[in-house]
Protein backbone atom coordinates (compact mmCIF):
# COMPACT_ATOMS: atom_id res chain seq x y z
CA UNK A 1 0.00 0.00 0.00
CA UNK A 2 1.19 3.49 -0.82
CA UNK A 3 -0.07 6.96 0.12
CA UNK A 4 0.11 10.32 -1.70
CA UNK A 5 -1.82 13.36 -2.90
CA UNK A 6 -3.16 14.55 -6.22
CA UNK A 7 -3.23 18.31 -6.90
CA UNK A 8 -5.95 19.59 -9.27
CA UNK A 9 -5.66 23.10 -10.86
CA UNK A 10 -8.64 24.79 -12.63
CA UNK A 11 -8.56 28.13 -14.56
CA UNK A 12 -11.85 29.98 -15.25
CA UNK A 13 -11.99 33.42 -16.84
CA UNK A 14 -8.70 34.38 -15.35
CA UNK A 15 -9.30 32.75 -12.02
CA UNK A 16 -7.11 29.81 -10.90
CA UNK A 17 -8.49 27.28 -8.51
CA UNK A 18 -6.27 24.53 -6.99
CA UNK A 19 -7.29 21.63 -4.80
CA UNK A 20 -5.44 18.63 -3.26
CA UNK A 21 -6.91 15.14 -3.08
CA UNK A 22 -5.27 12.52 -0.78
CA UNK A 23 -4.73 9.14 -2.46
CA UNK A 24 -4.03 5.66 -1.01
CA UNK A 25 -2.76 2.84 -3.27
CA UNK A 26 -3.15 -0.80 -2.14
CA UNK A 27 -0.31 -3.18 -3.24
CA UNK A 28 -0.49 -6.91 -3.85
CA UNK A 29 2.37 -8.87 -2.09
CA UNK A 30 3.60 -11.53 -4.50
CA UNK A 31 7.03 -12.74 -3.33
CA UNK A 32 9.62 -12.41 -0.58
CA UNK A 33 13.38 -13.07 -0.55
CA UNK A 34 16.19 -13.56 1.96
CA UNK A 35 19.69 -13.07 0.66
CA UNK A 36 22.11 -14.64 0.42
CA UNK A 37 20.13 -17.83 0.08
CA UNK A 38 23.04 -20.27 0.66
CA UNK A 39 25.75 -19.52 3.17
CA UNK A 40 28.80 -21.50 4.35
CA UNK A 41 30.40 -20.32 7.56
CA UNK A 42 33.22 -21.55 9.73
CA UNK A 43 32.81 -21.53 13.47
CA UNK A 44 33.17 -17.96 14.70
CA UNK A 45 32.33 -16.32 11.37
CA UNK A 46 29.17 -14.24 10.76
CA UNK A 47 27.10 -12.85 7.90
CA UNK A 48 24.27 -10.28 7.47
CA UNK A 49 21.04 -11.55 5.92
CA UNK A 50 18.61 -9.10 4.24
CA UNK A 51 14.89 -9.64 3.62
CA UNK A 52 12.85 -8.15 0.76
CA UNK A 53 9.14 -8.17 -0.16
CA UNK A 54 7.94 -7.45 -3.71
CA UNK A 55 4.67 -6.56 -5.37
CA UNK A 56 3.51 -7.79 -8.73
CA UNK A 57 5.24 -4.75 -10.22
CA UNK A 58 8.53 -5.67 -8.49
CA UNK A 59 8.17 -2.85 -6.03
CA UNK A 60 9.96 -3.57 -2.71
CA UNK A 61 7.57 -2.86 0.12
CA UNK A 62 9.58 -4.49 2.93
CA UNK A 63 9.48 -1.24 4.91
CA UNK A 64 5.70 -1.58 5.12
CA UNK A 65 5.86 -5.21 6.31
CA UNK A 66 6.30 -6.90 9.64
CA UNK A 67 9.33 -9.25 9.73
CA UNK A 68 10.07 -11.95 12.34
CA UNK A 69 13.11 -14.26 12.43
CA UNK A 70 13.57 -17.87 13.49
CA UNK A 71 16.08 -20.71 13.26
CA UNK A 72 15.26 -24.17 11.92
CA UNK A 73 18.10 -26.49 12.97
CA UNK A 74 18.45 -30.20 13.57
CA UNK A 75 19.45 -30.55 17.19
CA UNK A 76 21.01 -27.67 19.02
CA UNK A 77 21.07 -24.48 16.96
CA UNK A 78 24.46 -23.89 15.40
CA UNK A 79 23.95 -20.15 14.85
CA UNK A 80 23.04 -17.06 16.82
CA UNK A 81 20.80 -14.26 15.47
CA UNK A 82 21.08 -10.55 16.19
CA UNK A 83 18.55 -8.28 14.47
CA UNK A 84 20.09 -5.18 12.90
CA UNK A 85 16.91 -3.55 11.52
CA UNK A 86 13.42 -4.54 10.46
CA UNK A 87 14.76 -6.42 7.46
CA UNK A 88 18.37 -7.28 8.39
CA UNK A 89 19.80 -9.85 10.82
CA UNK A 90 23.34 -10.85 11.82
CA UNK A 91 24.01 -14.63 11.80
CA UNK A 92 27.02 -15.93 13.80
CA UNK A 93 28.23 -19.54 13.53
CA UNK A 94 28.59 -21.26 16.91
CA UNK A 95 29.39 -24.89 16.05
CA UNK A 96 29.39 -27.12 13.00
CA UNK A 97 26.09 -28.30 11.61
CA UNK A 98 23.49 -27.43 9.00
CA UNK A 99 20.12 -25.64 9.10
CA UNK A 100 18.04 -22.66 7.95
CA UNK A 101 17.37 -19.10 9.04
CA UNK A 102 13.77 -18.12 8.27
CA UNK A 103 12.26 -14.63 7.75
CA UNK A 104 8.47 -14.56 8.18
CA UNK A 105 7.06 -11.48 6.38
CA UNK A 106 3.51 -10.18 6.95
CA UNK A 107 1.70 -7.57 4.84
CA UNK A 108 -2.00 -6.71 5.21
CA UNK A 109 -2.72 -10.04 6.88
CA UNK A 110 -0.82 -12.08 4.35
CA UNK A 111 2.21 -14.12 5.49
CA UNK A 112 5.09 -15.25 3.32
CA UNK A 113 8.34 -17.02 4.32
CA UNK A 114 11.89 -16.64 2.99
CA UNK A 115 14.76 -19.01 3.90
CA UNK A 116 18.54 -18.94 3.87
CA UNK A 117 20.43 -22.25 4.11
CA UNK A 118 23.38 -22.17 6.52
CA UNK A 119 26.21 -24.74 6.41
CA UNK A 120 28.87 -24.83 9.10
CA UNK A 121 31.19 -27.67 8.07
CA UNK A 122 33.01 -29.79 10.62
CA UNK A 123 36.69 -28.82 10.57
CA UNK A 124 39.35 -30.98 8.97
CA UNK A 125 41.00 -32.95 11.75
CA UNK A 126 42.71 -35.98 10.20
CA UNK A 127 44.75 -36.66 7.06
CA UNK A 128 45.64 -40.25 6.20
CA UNK A 129 48.38 -41.23 3.76
CA UNK A 130 48.88 -44.82 2.63
CA UNK A 131 51.10 -46.47 0.03
CA UNK A 132 50.37 -49.74 -1.75
CA UNK A 133 54.00 -50.81 -1.27
CA UNK A 134 56.55 -49.45 1.18
CA UNK A 135 59.50 -51.07 -0.61
CA UNK A 136 60.25 -50.74 -4.32
CA UNK A 137 62.87 -52.08 -6.65
CA UNK A 138 64.41 -49.66 -9.10
CA UNK A 139 61.96 -49.12 -11.95
CA UNK A 140 58.89 -50.25 -10.00
CA UNK A 141 55.97 -47.99 -9.10
CA UNK A 142 53.56 -47.70 -6.21
CA UNK A 143 50.38 -45.69 -5.74
CA UNK A 144 49.75 -43.50 -2.71
CA UNK A 145 46.31 -42.49 -1.42
CA UNK A 146 45.29 -39.55 0.78
CA UNK A 147 42.09 -39.47 2.83
CA UNK A 148 40.66 -36.50 4.73
CA UNK A 149 38.33 -36.82 7.71
CA UNK A 150 36.35 -34.13 9.51
CA UNK A 151 35.75 -33.73 13.22
CA UNK A 152 32.44 -35.57 12.98
CA UNK A 153 34.14 -38.56 11.34
CA UNK A 154 32.78 -37.84 7.88
CA UNK A 155 34.93 -38.42 4.81
CA UNK A 156 35.53 -35.07 3.14
CA UNK A 157 38.23 -36.23 0.71
CA UNK A 158 36.29 -35.03 -2.32
CA UNK A 159 35.95 -31.54 -0.81
CA UNK A 160 39.62 -31.07 0.07
CA UNK A 161 42.39 -29.52 -2.02
CA UNK A 162 45.52 -31.74 -2.06
CA UNK A 163 49.08 -30.75 -2.91
CA UNK A 164 51.72 -33.50 -3.41
CA UNK A 165 55.49 -33.26 -3.53
CA UNK A 166 58.60 -35.45 -3.33
CA UNK A 167 60.49 -33.93 -0.42
CA UNK A 168 63.67 -35.98 -0.81
CA UNK A 169 65.12 -39.20 -2.13
CA UNK A 170 65.13 -40.97 -5.49
CA UNK A 171 61.96 -41.17 -7.54
CA UNK A 172 59.48 -39.53 -9.90
CA UNK A 173 56.10 -38.41 -8.56
CA UNK A 174 52.91 -37.85 -10.55
CA UNK A 175 49.80 -36.77 -8.64
CA UNK A 176 46.10 -36.34 -9.31
CA UNK A 177 43.79 -35.01 -6.57
CA UNK A 178 43.79 -37.54 -3.72
CA UNK A 179 46.33 -40.01 -5.19
CA UNK A 180 49.87 -40.03 -6.55
CA UNK A 181 52.16 -42.45 -8.38
CA UNK A 182 55.81 -42.88 -7.32
CA UNK A 183 58.45 -44.57 -9.51
CA UNK A 184 61.75 -45.62 -7.92
CA UNK A 185 64.75 -44.40 -9.89
CA UNK A 186 67.72 -45.24 -7.65
CA UNK A 187 68.63 -46.83 -4.33
CA UNK A 188 67.64 -44.83 -1.27
CA UNK A 189 64.61 -43.64 0.69
CA UNK A 190 61.98 -41.46 -1.00
CA UNK A 191 59.94 -39.13 1.23
CA UNK A 192 56.52 -38.29 -0.24
CA UNK A 193 54.50 -35.48 1.37
CA UNK A 194 50.92 -34.28 0.89
CA UNK A 195 48.95 -31.33 2.26
CA UNK A 196 45.16 -31.05 2.50
CA UNK A 197 43.32 -27.73 2.74
CA UNK A 198 39.68 -27.43 3.78
CA UNK A 199 38.48 -23.85 4.22
CA UNK A 200 41.00 -22.22 6.56
CA UNK A 201 42.51 -25.47 7.88
CA UNK A 202 45.53 -27.17 6.28
CA UNK A 203 46.96 -30.50 7.43
CA UNK A 204 50.15 -32.23 6.24
CA UNK A 205 51.40 -35.80 6.23
CA UNK A 206 54.32 -37.73 4.73
CA UNK A 207 55.60 -41.29 4.33
CA UNK A 208 58.88 -43.00 3.47
CA UNK A 209 59.31 -45.54 0.69
CA UNK A 210 62.51 -47.57 0.32
CA UNK A 211 63.96 -48.10 -3.14
CA UNK A 212 66.39 -51.01 -3.50
CA UNK A 213 68.34 -52.75 -6.22
CA UNK A 214 66.53 -55.75 -7.63
CA UNK A 215 67.96 -58.88 -5.91
CA UNK A 216 69.02 -62.14 -7.52
CA UNK A 217 68.49 -65.62 -6.16
CA UNK A 218 71.75 -67.30 -5.11
CA UNK A 219 72.42 -70.77 -3.76
CA UNK A 220 70.47 -73.13 -1.54
CA UNK A 221 71.30 -75.83 1.01
CA UNK A 222 69.35 -78.49 2.88
CA UNK A 223 69.48 -78.74 6.66
CA UNK A 224 68.80 -82.30 7.87
CA UNK A 225 67.61 -83.36 11.31
CA UNK A 226 68.83 -86.98 10.91
CA UNK A 227 71.01 -88.23 8.11
CA UNK A 228 71.12 -91.90 9.19
CA UNK A 229 67.69 -93.47 9.55
CA UNK A 230 65.96 -96.72 10.26
CA UNK A 231 63.42 -98.00 7.76
CA UNK A 232 60.18 -96.09 8.27
CA UNK A 233 61.79 -93.46 10.48
CA UNK A 234 61.24 -89.87 9.34
CA UNK A 235 63.41 -86.77 9.45
CA UNK A 236 62.85 -83.03 9.06
CA UNK A 237 64.37 -81.24 6.09
CA UNK A 238 64.77 -77.46 5.87
CA UNK A 239 65.89 -75.57 2.79
CA UNK A 240 67.93 -72.41 3.33
CA UNK A 241 68.05 -69.99 0.41
CA UNK A 242 70.62 -67.22 -0.07
CA UNK A 243 70.87 -64.26 -2.42
CA UNK A 244 73.78 -63.55 -4.73
CA UNK A 245 75.70 -61.89 -1.89
CA UNK A 246 75.34 -64.89 0.42
CA UNK A 247 72.74 -63.27 2.65
CA UNK A 248 69.43 -64.95 3.57
CA UNK A 249 66.91 -64.58 0.75
CA UNK A 250 63.90 -62.94 2.41
CA UNK A 251 61.62 -62.61 -0.60
CA UNK A 252 58.95 -65.15 -1.55
CA UNK A 253 60.03 -68.32 -3.33
CA UNK A 254 58.62 -71.76 -4.16
CA UNK A 255 60.30 -74.99 -3.05
CA UNK A 256 59.59 -78.30 -4.81
CA UNK A 257 60.86 -81.52 -3.17
CA UNK A 258 61.56 -84.90 -4.75
CA UNK A 259 63.34 -88.13 -3.79
CA UNK A 260 64.32 -91.48 -5.29
CA UNK A 261 63.25 -93.44 -2.23
CA UNK A 262 60.78 -91.81 0.10
CA UNK A 263 57.74 -89.63 0.64
CA UNK A 264 57.13 -86.10 1.98
CA UNK A 265 54.32 -84.79 4.11
CA UNK A 266 54.21 -81.95 1.57
CA UNK A 267 55.96 -81.63 -1.76
CA UNK A 268 56.29 -77.86 -1.31
CA UNK A 269 57.34 -75.53 1.48
CA UNK A 270 60.55 -74.54 3.20
CA UNK A 271 60.20 -77.23 5.90
CA UNK A 272 59.09 -80.79 5.11
CA UNK A 273 59.10 -84.17 6.83
CA UNK A 274 60.68 -87.01 4.84
CA UNK A 275 59.94 -90.71 5.36
CA UNK A 276 62.13 -93.23 3.47
CA UNK A 277 60.57 -96.19 1.70
CA UNK A 278 63.79 -98.08 0.92
CA UNK A 279 67.16 -98.86 2.49
CA UNK A 280 70.63 -97.73 1.57
CA UNK A 281 71.48 -94.32 0.18
CA UNK A 282 68.50 -92.10 -0.66
CA UNK A 283 68.88 -88.86 -2.59
CA UNK A 284 66.66 -85.85 -1.84
CA UNK A 285 66.43 -82.87 -4.21
CA UNK A 286 64.75 -79.48 -3.73
CA UNK A 287 64.24 -76.99 -6.56
CA UNK A 288 63.80 -73.28 -5.78
CA UNK A 289 61.90 -70.98 -8.13
CA UNK A 290 61.27 -67.26 -7.77
CA UNK A 291 60.73 -64.21 -9.93
CA UNK A 292 64.33 -63.38 -9.03
CA UNK A 293 65.87 -66.63 -10.34
CA UNK A 294 66.08 -70.37 -9.75
CA UNK A 295 68.32 -72.68 -7.73
CA UNK A 296 68.48 -76.22 -6.37
CA UNK A 297 70.08 -78.29 -3.63
CA UNK A 298 70.38 -81.98 -2.81
CA UNK A 299 71.48 -84.25 0.01
CA UNK A 300 71.90 -87.99 0.53
CA UNK A 301 70.46 -89.87 3.48
CA UNK A 302 71.44 -93.36 4.61
CA UNK A 303 68.70 -95.79 5.61
CA UNK A 304 70.12 -98.75 7.52
CA UNK A 305 68.87 -102.23 6.70
CA UNK A 306 66.92 -104.05 9.42
CA UNK A 307 69.14 -105.16 12.30
CA UNK A 308 71.59 -102.26 12.22
CA UNK A 309 71.71 -99.51 14.88
CA UNK A 310 69.38 -96.55 14.74
CA UNK A 311 70.01 -93.15 13.27
CA UNK A 312 72.23 -90.44 14.67
CA UNK A 313 71.36 -86.77 15.11
CA UNK A 314 73.48 -84.37 13.10
CA UNK A 315 73.27 -80.67 12.41
CA UNK A 316 73.53 -80.29 8.66
CA UNK A 317 74.15 -82.52 5.69
CA UNK A 318 74.57 -81.98 2.03
CA UNK A 319 76.74 -84.75 0.54
CA UNK A 320 76.50 -88.42 -0.32
CA UNK A 321 78.70 -89.77 2.55
CA UNK A 322 77.34 -90.67 6.03
CA UNK A 323 79.33 -88.03 7.84
CA UNK A 324 78.43 -89.37 11.29
CA UNK A 325 80.44 -92.54 10.61
CA UNK A 326 83.38 -90.58 9.26
CA UNK A 327 83.35 -88.31 12.31
CA UNK A 328 83.50 -91.34 14.62
CA UNK A 329 86.51 -92.79 12.83
CA UNK A 330 88.37 -89.48 12.92
CA UNK A 331 87.68 -89.12 16.63
CA UNK A 332 89.02 -92.63 17.40
CA UNK A 333 92.21 -91.98 15.43
CA UNK A 334 92.76 -88.67 17.21
CA UNK A 335 92.46 -90.29 20.66
CA UNK A 336 94.95 -93.00 19.71
CA UNK A 337 97.54 -90.46 18.57
CA UNK A 338 97.15 -88.43 21.78
CA UNK A 339 97.66 -91.53 23.96
CA UNK A 340 100.77 -92.56 22.01
CA UNK A 341 102.35 -89.12 22.37
CA UNK A 342 101.57 -89.07 26.08
CA UNK A 343 103.24 -92.49 26.58
CA UNK A 344 106.51 -91.41 24.98
CA UNK A 345 106.52 -88.13 26.85
CA UNK A 346 106.13 -89.82 30.25
CA UNK A 347 108.79 -92.36 29.41
CA UNK A 348 111.22 -89.56 28.64
CA UNK A 349 110.53 -87.98 32.05
CA UNK A 350 111.38 -91.22 33.87
CA UNK A 351 107.90 -91.97 35.09
CA UNK A 352 107.19 -94.99 33.01
CA UNK A 353 108.24 -98.61 33.66
CA UNK A 354 111.24 -98.25 31.34
CA UNK A 355 112.39 -94.84 32.55
CA UNK A 356 116.06 -94.05 32.04
CA UNK A 357 118.29 -93.81 35.13
CA UNK A 358 119.87 -90.39 34.93
CA UNK A 359 121.68 -88.29 37.50
CA UNK A 360 121.74 -84.52 37.79
CA UNK A 361 124.13 -82.92 35.33
CA UNK A 362 127.68 -82.41 36.76
CA UNK A 363 127.08 -84.29 40.04
CA UNK A 364 128.03 -87.72 41.27
CA UNK A 365 124.85 -89.64 42.06
CA UNK A 366 126.68 -91.44 44.93
CA UNK A 367 127.99 -88.26 46.59
CA UNK A 368 126.22 -87.04 49.71
CA UNK A 369 124.31 -83.81 49.39
CA UNK A 370 126.19 -80.64 50.02
CA UNK A 371 124.87 -78.90 53.13
CA UNK A 372 123.07 -75.66 52.50
CA UNK A 373 122.00 -72.79 54.68
CA UNK A 374 119.33 -70.21 54.33
CA UNK A 375 120.38 -66.59 54.21
CA UNK A 376 118.49 -63.70 55.75
CA UNK A 377 116.75 -63.22 52.39
CA UNK A 378 115.45 -66.77 52.30
CA UNK A 379 117.90 -67.91 49.59
CA UNK A 380 119.65 -71.24 49.99
CA UNK A 381 123.38 -71.32 49.44
CA UNK A 382 126.14 -73.88 49.93
CA UNK A 383 127.32 -74.01 53.56
CA UNK A 384 131.05 -74.12 52.73
CA UNK A 385 133.48 -72.34 55.05
CA UNK A 386 136.81 -71.05 53.69
CA UNK A 387 139.77 -73.21 54.72
CA UNK A 388 142.09 -71.87 57.41
CA UNK A 389 145.84 -72.12 57.21
CA UNK A 390 147.05 -75.42 58.49
CA UNK A 391 143.58 -76.93 58.64
CA UNK A 392 142.35 -79.90 56.72
CA UNK A 393 139.17 -79.43 54.67
CA UNK A 394 136.35 -81.78 55.55
CA UNK A 395 135.87 -84.85 53.42
CA UNK A 396 132.24 -84.90 52.29
CA UNK A 397 132.72 -88.14 50.42
CA UNK A 398 133.49 -90.06 53.62
CA UNK A 399 130.62 -91.83 55.23
CA UNK A 400 129.92 -91.27 58.89
CA UNK A 401 131.20 -94.00 61.25
C-alpha positions in Angstrom: 0.0 0.0 0.0 1.2 3.5 -0.8 -0.1 7.0 0.1 0.1 10.3 -1.7 -1.8 13.4 -2.9 -3.2 14.6 -6.2 -3.2 18.3 -6.9 -6.0 19.6 -9.3 -5.7 23.1 -10.9 -8.6 24.8 -12.6 -8.6 28.1 -14.6 -11.8 30.0 -15.2 -12.0 33.4 -16.8 -8.7 34.4 -15.4 -9.3 32.7 -12.0 -7.1 29.8 -10.9 -8.5 27.3 -8.5 -6.3 24.5 -7.0 -7.3 21.6 -4.8 -5.4 18.6 -3.3 -6.9 15.1 -3.1 -5.3 12.5 -0.8 -4.7 9.1 -2.5 -4.0 5.7 -1.0 -2.8 2.8 -3.3 -3.2 -0.8 -2.1 -0.3 -3.2 -3.2 -0.5 -6.9 -3.8 2.4 -8.9 -2.1 3.6 -11.5 -4.5 7.0 -12.7 -3.3 9.6 -12.4 -0.6 13.4 -13.1 -0.5 16.2 -13.6 2.0 19.7 -13.1 0.7 22.1 -14.6 0.4 20.1 -17.8 0.1 23.0 -20.3 0.7 25.8 -19.5 3.2 28.8 -21.5 4.4 30.4 -20.3 7.6 33.2 -21.5 9.7 32.8 -21.5 13.5 33.2 -18.0 14.7 32.3 -16.3 11.4 29.2 -14.2 10.8 27.1 -12.8 7.9 24.3 -10.3 7.5 21.0 -11.5 5.9 18.6 -9.1 4.2 14.9 -9.6 3.6 12.9 -8.2 0.8 9.1 -8.2 -0.2 7.9 -7.5 -3.7 4.7 -6.6 -5.4 3.5 -7.8 -8.7 5.2 -4.8 -10.2 8.5 -5.7 -8.5 8.2 -2.8 -6.0 10.0 -3.6 -2.7 7.6 -2.9 0.1 9.6 -4.5 2.9 9.5 -1.2 4.9 5.7 -1.6 5.1 5.9 -5.2 6.3 6.3 -6.9 9.6 9.3 -9.3 9.7 10.1 -11.9 12.3 13.1 -14.3 12.4 13.6 -17.9 13.5 16.1 -20.7 13.3 15.3 -24.2 11.9 18.1 -26.5 13.0 18.5 -30.2 13.6 19.4 -30.6 17.2 21.0 -27.7 19.0 21.1 -24.5 17.0 24.5 -23.9 15.4 23.9 -20.2 14.8 23.0 -17.1 16.8 20.8 -14.3 15.5 21.1 -10.5 16.2 18.5 -8.3 14.5 20.1 -5.2 12.9 16.9 -3.6 11.5 13.4 -4.5 10.5 14.8 -6.4 7.5 18.4 -7.3 8.4 19.8 -9.8 10.8 23.3 -10.9 11.8 24.0 -14.6 11.8 27.0 -15.9 13.8 28.2 -19.5 13.5 28.6 -21.3 16.9 29.4 -24.9 16.0 29.4 -27.1 13.0 26.1 -28.3 11.6 23.5 -27.4 9.0 20.1 -25.6 9.1 18.0 -22.7 8.0 17.4 -19.1 9.0 13.8 -18.1 8.3 12.3 -14.6 7.7 8.5 -14.6 8.2 7.1 -11.5 6.4 3.5 -10.2 6.9 1.7 -7.6 4.8 -2.0 -6.7 5.2 -2.7 -10.0 6.9 -0.8 -12.1 4.3 2.2 -14.1 5.5 5.1 -15.3 3.3 8.3 -17.0 4.3 11.9 -16.6 3.0 14.8 -19.0 3.9 18.5 -18.9 3.9 20.4 -22.3 4.1 23.4 -22.2 6.5 26.2 -24.7 6.4 28.9 -24.8 9.1 31.2 -27.7 8.1 33.0 -29.8 10.6 36.7 -28.8 10.6 39.4 -31.0 9.0 41.0 -33.0 11.7 42.7 -36.0 10.2 44.7 -36.7 7.1 45.6 -40.2 6.2 48.4 -41.2 3.8 48.9 -44.8 2.6 51.1 -46.5 0.0 50.4 -49.7 -1.8 54.0 -50.8 -1.3 56.6 -49.5 1.2 59.5 -51.1 -0.6 60.3 -50.7 -4.3 62.9 -52.1 -6.6 64.4 -49.7 -9.1 62.0 -49.1 -12.0 58.9 -50.2 -10.0 56.0 -48.0 -9.1 53.6 -47.7 -6.2 50.4 -45.7 -5.7 49.7 -43.5 -2.7 46.3 -42.5 -1.4 45.3 -39.6 0.8 42.1 -39.5 2.8 40.7 -36.5 4.7 38.3 -36.8 7.7 36.3 -34.1 9.5 35.7 -33.7 13.2 32.4 -35.6 13.0 34.1 -38.6 11.3 32.8 -37.8 7.9 34.9 -38.4 4.8 35.5 -35.1 3.1 38.2 -36.2 0.7 36.3 -35.0 -2.3 36.0 -31.5 -0.8 39.6 -31.1 0.1 42.4 -29.5 -2.0 45.5 -31.7 -2.1 49.1 -30.8 -2.9 51.7 -33.5 -3.4 55.5 -33.3 -3.5 58.6 -35.4 -3.3 60.5 -33.9 -0.4 63.7 -36.0 -0.8 65.1 -39.2 -2.1 65.1 -41.0 -5.5 62.0 -41.2 -7.5 59.5 -39.5 -9.9 56.1 -38.4 -8.6 52.9 -37.8 -10.6 49.8 -36.8 -8.6 46.1 -36.3 -9.3 43.8 -35.0 -6.6 43.8 -37.5 -3.7 46.3 -40.0 -5.2 49.9 -40.0 -6.5 52.2 -42.5 -8.4 55.8 -42.9 -7.3 58.5 -44.6 -9.5 61.7 -45.6 -7.9 64.8 -44.4 -9.9 67.7 -45.2 -7.6 68.6 -46.8 -4.3 67.6 -44.8 -1.3 64.6 -43.6 0.7 62.0 -41.5 -1.0 59.9 -39.1 1.2 56.5 -38.3 -0.2 54.5 -35.5 1.4 50.9 -34.3 0.9 49.0 -31.3 2.3 45.2 -31.1 2.5 43.3 -27.7 2.7 39.7 -27.4 3.8 38.5 -23.9 4.2 41.0 -22.2 6.6 42.5 -25.5 7.9 45.5 -27.2 6.3 47.0 -30.5 7.4 50.1 -32.2 6.2 51.4 -35.8 6.2 54.3 -37.7 4.7 55.6 -41.3 4.3 58.9 -43.0 3.5 59.3 -45.5 0.7 62.5 -47.6 0.3 64.0 -48.1 -3.1 66.4 -51.0 -3.5 68.3 -52.8 -6.2 66.5 -55.8 -7.6 68.0 -58.9 -5.9 69.0 -62.1 -7.5 68.5 -65.6 -6.2 71.8 -67.3 -5.1 72.4 -70.8 -3.8 70.5 -73.1 -1.5 71.3 -75.8 1.0 69.4 -78.5 2.9 69.5 -78.7 6.7 68.8 -82.3 7.9 67.6 -83.4 11.3 68.8 -87.0 10.9 71.0 -88.2 8.1 71.1 -91.9 9.2 67.7 -93.5 9.5 66.0 -96.7 10.3 63.4 -98.0 7.8 60.2 -96.1 8.3 61.8 -93.5 10.5 61.2 -89.9 9.3 63.4 -86.8 9.5 62.8 -83.0 9.1 64.4 -81.2 6.1 64.8 -77.5 5.9 65.9 -75.6 2.8 67.9 -72.4 3.3 68.0 -70.0 0.4 70.6 -67.2 -0.1 70.9 -64.3 -2.4 73.8 -63.6 -4.7 75.7 -61.9 -1.9 75.3 -64.9 0.4 72.7 -63.3 2.6 69.4 -64.9 3.6 66.9 -64.6 0.8 63.9 -62.9 2.4 61.6 -62.6 -0.6 58.9 -65.2 -1.6 60.0 -68.3 -3.3 58.6 -71.8 -4.2 60.3 -75.0 -3.1 59.6 -78.3 -4.8 60.9 -81.5 -3.2 61.6 -84.9 -4.7 63.3 -88.1 -3.8 64.3 -91.5 -5.3 63.3 -93.4 -2.2 60.8 -91.8 0.1 57.7 -89.6 0.6 57.1 -86.1 2.0 54.3 -84.8 4.1 54.2 -82.0 1.6 56.0 -81.6 -1.8 56.3 -77.9 -1.3 57.3 -75.5 1.5 60.5 -74.5 3.2 60.2 -77.2 5.9 59.1 -80.8 5.1 59.1 -84.2 6.8 60.7 -87.0 4.8 59.9 -90.7 5.4 62.1 -93.2 3.5 60.6 -96.2 1.7 63.8 -98.1 0.9 67.2 -98.9 2.5 70.6 -97.7 1.6 71.5 -94.3 0.2 68.5 -92.1 -0.7 68.9 -88.9 -2.6 66.7 -85.8 -1.8 66.4 -82.9 -4.2 64.7 -79.5 -3.7 64.2 -77.0 -6.6 63.8 -73.3 -5.8 61.9 -71.0 -8.1 61.3 -67.3 -7.8 60.7 -64.2 -9.9 64.3 -63.4 -9.0 65.9 -66.6 -10.3 66.1 -70.4 -9.8 68.3 -72.7 -7.7 68.5 -76.2 -6.4 70.1 -78.3 -3.6 70.4 -82.0 -2.8 71.5 -84.3 0.0 71.9 -88.0 0.5 70.5 -89.9 3.5 71.4 -93.4 4.6 68.7 -95.8 5.6 70.1 -98.8 7.5 68.9 -102.2 6.7 66.9 -104.0 9.4 69.1 -105.2 12.3 71.6 -102.3 12.2 71.7 -99.5 14.9 69.4 -96.6 14.7 70.0 -93.2 13.3 72.2 -90.4 14.7 71.4 -86.8 15.1 73.5 -84.4 13.1 73.3 -80.7 12.4 73.5 -80.3 8.7 74.2 -82.5 5.7 74.6 -82.0 2.0 76.7 -84.8 0.5 76.5 -88.4 -0.3 78.7 -89.8 2.5 77.3 -90.7 6.0 79.3 -88.0 7.8 78.4 -89.4 11.3 80.4 -92.5 10.6 83.4 -90.6 9.3 83.3 -88.3 12.3 83.5 -91.3 14.6 86.5 -92.8 12.8 88.4 -89.5 12.9 87.7 -89.1 16.6 89.0 -92.6 17.4 92.2 -92.0 15.4 92.8 -88.7 17.2 92.5 -90.3 20.7 95.0 -93.0 19.7 97.5 -90.5 18.6 97.1 -88.4 21.8 97.7 -91.5 24.0 100.8 -92.6 22.0 102.3 -89.1 22.4 101.6 -89.1 26.1 103.2 -92.5 26.6 106.5 -91.4 25.0 106.5 -88.1 26.9 106.1 -89.8 30.3 108.8 -92.4 29.4 111.2 -89.6 28.6 110.5 -88.0 32.0 111.4 -91.2 33.9 107.9 -92.0 35.1 107.2 -95.0 33.0 108.2 -98.6 33.7 111.2 -98.3 31.3 112.4 -94.8 32.6 116.1 -94.1 32.0 118.3 -93.8 35.1 119.9 -90.4 34.9 121.7 -88.3 37.5 121.7 -84.5 37.8 124.1 -82.9 35.3 127.7 -82.4 36.8 127.1 -84.3 40.0 128.0 -87.7 41.3 124.8 -89.6 42.1 126.7 -91.4 44.9 128.0 -88.3 46.6 126.2 -87.0 49.7 124.3 -83.8 49.4 126.2 -80.6 50.0 124.9 -78.9 53.1 123.1 -75.7 52.5 122.0 -72.8 54.7 119.3 -70.2 54.3 120.4 -66.6 54.2 118.5 -63.7 55.7 116.8 -63.2 52.4 115.4 -66.8 52.3 117.9 -67.9 49.6 119.6 -71.2 50.0 123.4 -71.3 49.4 126.1 -73.9 49.9 127.3 -74.0 53.6 131.1 -74.1 52.7 133.5 -72.3 55.1 136.8 -71.0 53.7 139.8 -73.2 54.7 142.1 -71.9 57.4 145.8 -72.1 57.2 147.1 -75.4 58.5 143.6 -76.9 58.6 142.3 -79.9 56.7 139.2 -79.4 54.7 136.3 -81.8 55.6 135.9 -84.8 53.4 132.2 -84.9 52.3 132.7 -88.1 50.4 133.5 -90.1 53.6 130.6 -91.8 55.2 129.9 -91.3 58.9 131.2 -94.0 61.2 
